[in-house]
Amino acid sequence: MARKAAGRPPEETLSLWKREQALLKTLVVDRDTEAWQRDPAFSGLQRVGGVDVSFVKGDSVSACASLVVLSYPELEVMYEDCRMVSLTAPYVSGFLAFREVPFLVDAVQQLREKEPRLMPQVLFVDGNGVLHHRGFGVACHLGVVTDLPCIGVAKKLLQVDGLENNALHKEKIRLLKAGGDSFPLMGGSGTVLGMALKSHDHSTKPLYVSVGHKMSLEAAVRLTHGCCKFRIPEPVRQADIRSRDYIRRTLGVQGAPALRPERSKKAQRPKACPQGASEEPAGSPSLRAFSAKDGNEPHQKKWPKLQQRIWGREKEALWEDLVTKCNSIHQGGAGHPPQ
């Protein structure tokens, strides 16, 4: 039977959390504090980190907390730490940090003690920073507690302070033409809370970048773009991939993770790839290989849309869906099943 985290905490607990957020918020630094941040080419930046918490399917208590450190600008993994954890706090919108940050702080502390020379100079966080209901999201929380520069990178717009995912917002997204293009997210208060960033030329959905700690928004946006081989910044993408793989290896197939129940839109893989790059889900056959093997050139244009549909599904449905779609597209063909 799947374990579930406790329900909504009592109002007294939420009040305490709000007070803690308000106190820590006074410690947030939203300007560049390191010389490399002010350098146009980020000279002096050698290590970038990413964190992630992945859940086990059907179990909102058991999870894998991961920390990875990549070289910069090569973006090759230098260090990884994945560990199974038991979450004690339930998910409450606006208070994600109280559910996940303690385990990420532990991972950072372990790295400080074991391999201080590999400490990241900046951390990418899958979540928001000052773009938050109370101006203090998970990226701010982690940054202040660890005293590391942090960048919040979210895949969906948090609609706060008058920000809306409306027709005007979608039109601004449509006008983003090339990787690195962005526009400010100005709330009703007149404050710029973050930036919507087209992370690479072939991405159709923006990332929402906000300041976490000890870094300006301008530098955070530039570095996020510089760390994107695909839609998602490589430090966060690698932390996600490795945490999910750790769950699979630790718990077996039945323990393979699904999307987080409380953050159900969590991207498992980027939906669009730069030209010449391949980004299939781990363990899946190459969709390009099917077209090449069957010599069915006219149908190759259909694969990208099929990829997007498949990548949005949970693991259990992936293989069956792939075989069905292959049979349908290769009308009358063999519809080779995955090997």
Salt bridges, closest charged atoms under 4 A:
GLU11 OE2 - ARG8 NE 3.96
GLU20 OE2 - HIS141 NE2 3.97
ASP52 OD1 - ARG260 NH2 3.27
ASP52 OD1 - LYS266 NZ 2.56
ASP59 OD2 - ARG3 NE 3.53
GLU80 OE2 - ARG242 NH1 2.52
ASP81 OD2 - ARG83 NH2 2.29
GLU100 OE2 - ARG260 NH1 2.91
GLU100 OE2 - ARG263 NH1 3.69
GLU115 OE1 - ARG117 NE 3.44
ASP126 OD1 - LYS155 NZ 3.03
ASP126 OD2 - LYS266 NZ 2.94
ASP147 OD1 - LYS214 NZ 3.32
GLU171 OE2 - ARG174 NH2 2.67
GLU218 OE2 - ARG222 NE 2.64
GLU234 OE2 - ARG237 NH2 2.92
ASP240 OD1 - ARG244 NE 2.76
ASP240 OD1 - LYS266 NZ 3.82
ASP240 OD2 - ARG269 NH1 3.97
ASP245 OD2 - ARG249 NE 2.82
GLU262 OE2 - ARG99 NE 3.30
GLU279 OE2 - ARG237 NH1 2.18
GLU280 OE2 - ARG288 NH1 3.64
ASP294 OD2 - HIS330 NE2 3.43
ASP294 OD1 - HIS336 NE2 3.05
GLU316 OE2 - LYS57 NZ 2.98
ASP321 OD1 - ARG313 NH1 3.04
